[in-house]
Amino acid sequence: MSRLIGVLFLLTASGLLPARGDAGPSLAAGPGYSSFTAYSRAGNPAAYMSGIQAFDYDDEGALYVMVENRYLIKNPAWSAQTLYDLGATPWTFPSFVRVWGGRVYFGESYNFQRIFSVSTDGEEGPSAPLNGNYDCAVNSQSQVFLSAAWATGTADFSGNKICYWDEETLPAIVAVVGGNSGPIAFDRSDNLYYGRSMQYPPVLEDVVYYTASQLAGAIASGIPLTSADWHVFAGGIDSPAAFAFDGEADPSLFSTSGLQTVSRLRAGDISERVAGMSWPTFAAFSSAPAGFSPFLPGGGRLFVLGTDY
């Protein structure tokens, strides 16, 4: 399903800032949170052209956003710079944007079926085929992991996979998790969290994780992990669409859902709903303006992509 009009909302407990962009889908923040439209981009429903597909922020607070099914833009509302253009090819569906270590990773999951990378200055980097790619996460060792529905370069419909990409060879499967595509994210100990999204329409699902040592073993041995190896972090939550960790001393995992909710998950309090909105999808914390980055205390602002279908 294409995302026709994308709007980035900011959730913050530190008050409202001036809004930018046009009005879009509504977001009702939970107690202690405020929200406003940070950036919006209209698509063309008649042409099945999306507004915003995916986004992320770098450590300086610059926004990287995929718009109109083809353009990767840096700081679109200020000093806009096009870092990559997928071209005017019909039926392109950008799937994710992830910024890490001066590089931007992004995927296209329909026409090219490929993952790409560029530097934050726009210099083109490695790319690789990966069918049905959905999400990307990078650990503290700068190792790149991807969530994808099929195996590399094949039409394998056996269920979702988690792959490791060394940016030199093809992505290698490290876990066979099954079901539909789901989000991934690393905690500060390099444990990899995966959101089970087993069916559409979305229902209650589990958030599970593999430890850093399990992932290292799967990379070294070439033997993928399975559902028998994972650990359940949160059970029976709204089916996850995207993950984002905050920077508190006891980190919370924020999860968006196609059930039109955003929830905060943590041990002992795993389903506190902090917002409800129209079709929330991707989520990320911004490092600016308070010098915030993941797992460093001092607050932070959660941005969520909402779509008016």
Salt bridges, closest charged atoms under 4 A:
ASP56 OD2 - ARG98 NH1 3.53
GLU68 OE2 - ARG41 NH2 3.03
ASP85 OD2 - ARG70 NH2 2.76
ASP135 OD1 - ARG98 NH2 3.16
ASP156 OD2 - LYS161 NZ 3.43
ASP206 OD2 - ARG196 NH1 3.75
ASP238 OD2 - ARG273 NH2 3.04
ASP269 OD2 - ARG264 NH2 3.91
GLU272 OE1 - ARG264 NH2 2.46
